Amino acid sequence: MKEGRILGIAYNVIPVSDMERSAAWYVRHFGFNIRNQREDYLSLFRGNRPILDLIQSDNDSRATFEVNNRKRWVITFFTDDIESLHSYLNSENVKVGNIADEGKYGKFFVLEDPDGNLFDVWEHHDCELIF
């Protein structure tokens, strides 16, 4: 008998209050494309790669948690040009934190979507990610 095992993450689901507004925001700012759209659920892809699923939330839940009274994110995006992305998002009035350079661990910044979901953005040129 072959044992099952986890092969990776298929998708991450985040709650949103307005599906159309949120989908348009992610398409505009990150170039994601929409797939599998239903009334209260849709998938966001980068090309053929699934990135996020948005689900219409019927309460004020967000994809965040707290540690020592500080909000934390649950998903980290990867970029190959953090300075340009940060500058672009800033020019689009997206809520972004400052870029932190953590040396051998790379560069990071935190951003917030229109619903208050937090995300980390990471650049690290010595780390090979397979897309």
C-alpha positions as CSV (number, residue, x, y, z in Angstrom):
1,M,0.0,0.0,0.0
2,K,1.3,3.4,-1.0
3,E,1.3,6.0,1.8
4,G,-0.2,9.4,1.1
5,R,1.8,12.6,1.7
6,I,1.4,16.3,1.3
7,L,2.9,17.5,-2.0
8,G,2.5,21.2,-1.4
9,I,-0.1,23.9,-0.9
10,A,-2.8,24.0,-3.5
11,Y,-4.2,27.4,-2.6
12,N,-4.7,29.9,0.2
13,V,-8.1,31.3,1.0
14,I,-8.7,34.8,2.4
15,P,-11.9,36.5,3.5
16,V,-13.1,39.6,1.7
17,S,-16.1,41.8,2.2
18,D,-16.7,42.8,-1.5
19,M,-15.7,40.1,-4.0
20,E,-15.7,42.4,-7.1
21,R,-13.7,45.2,-5.5
22,S,-11.2,42.8,-4.0
23,A,-10.7,40.8,-7.3
24,A,-10.2,44.0,-9.2
25,W,-7.7,45.2,-6.6
26,Y,-5.6,42.0,-6.9
27,V,-5.8,42.0,-10.7
28,R,-4.7,45.7,-10.9
29,H,-1.9,45.6,-8.4
30,F,-0.4,42.2,-8.9
31,G,-1.5,41.1,-12.4
32,F,-3.3,38.1,-11.2
33,N,-6.0,36.5,-13.5
34,I,-9.4,35.3,-12.3
35,R,-10.5,31.7,-12.6
36,N,-13.2,29.5,-11.1
37,Q,-15.5,32.4,-10.3
38,R,-18.7,31.6,-8.5
39,E,-21.1,33.9,-6.6
40,D,-19.1,34.1,-3.4
41,Y,-15.8,32.6,-4.3
42,L,-13.1,32.9,-7.0
43,S,-9.5,31.9,-7.6
44,L,-6.6,34.2,-8.5
45,F,-3.8,32.8,-10.6
46,R,-0.4,34.0,-11.9
47,G,-0.5,32.5,-15.3
48,N,-1.4,28.8,-14.6
49,R,-0.2,28.9,-11.0
50,P,-2.8,29.3,-8.3
51,I,-2.0,32.1,-5.8
52,L,-5.1,33.0,-3.7
53,D,-8.8,32.2,-3.4
54,L,-11.1,34.9,-2.3
55,I,-14.2,34.0,-0.4
56,Q,-17.0,36.4,0.5
57,S,-17.1,36.7,4.3
58,D,-20.3,37.3,6.1
59,N,-18.6,38.8,9.2
60,D,-15.5,40.9,9.9
61,S,-12.9,38.2,9.8
62,R,-9.5,38.8,8.3
63,A,-6.4,36.8,7.4
64,T,-4.3,38.1,10.3
65,F,-3.5,37.1,13.8
66,E,-1.8,38.9,16.7
67,V,1.5,38.2,18.6
68,N,2.2,40.6,21.6
69,N,-0.6,42.9,20.4
70,R,1.0,43.2,16.9
71,K,-0.8,42.1,13.8
72,R,0.9,39.4,11.7
73,W,0.3,38.0,8.3
74,V,-0.4,34.4,7.2
75,I,0.9,34.6,3.6
76,T,4.2,35.8,2.2
77,F,4.5,36.8,-1.5
78,F,7.8,36.5,-3.3
79,T,9.3,39.2,-5.6
80,D,12.5,39.7,-7.5
81,D,12.4,43.5,-7.3
82,I,11.1,44.7,-3.9
83,E,12.1,48.3,-4.4
84,S,10.1,48.7,-7.6
85,L,7.1,46.8,-6.3
86,H,7.1,48.9,-3.1
87,S,7.4,52.1,-5.0
88,Y,4.6,51.1,-7.4
89,L,2.2,50.1,-4.5
90,N,3.0,53.3,-2.7
91,S,2.2,55.3,-5.8
92,E,-1.2,53.5,-5.9
93,N,-1.9,54.4,-2.3
94,V,-1.7,50.8,-1.1
95,K,-1.0,50.6,2.6
96,V,2.6,49.4,2.7
97,G,5.2,49.3,5.5
98,N,8.8,50.3,5.1
99,I,11.2,47.9,3.5
100,A,13.3,46.1,6.1
101,D,16.7,44.7,4.9
102,E,17.5,41.7,7.1
103,G,20.8,40.9,5.4
104,K,21.2,37.2,4.6
105,Y,17.5,36.7,5.3
106,G,16.5,39.1,2.5
107,K,14.3,42.2,2.3
108,F,10.7,42.4,3.5
109,F,7.7,44.7,3.7
110,V,4.1,44.3,4.9
111,L,1.1,45.4,2.9
112,E,-2.6,45.5,3.5
113,D,-5.4,44.8,1.1
114,P,-8.7,46.8,1.1
115,D,-10.2,44.4,3.7
116,G,-7.3,44.7,6.2
117,N,-5.8,41.3,5.2
118,L,-2.0,41.5,5.8
119,F,0.6,40.1,3.6
120,D,4.4,40.0,3.8
121,V,6.4,40.6,0.6
122,W,9.9,39.0,0.4
123,E,12.9,39.4,-1.9
124,H,15.9,37.0,-1.5
125,H,18.2,36.4,-4.5
126,D,20.0,33.5,-2.9
127,C,16.8,31.5,-2.4
128,E,15.6,29.5,-5.4
129,L,11.8,29.1,-5.5
130,I,10.3,26.9,-8.2
131,F,7.2,28.3,-9.9
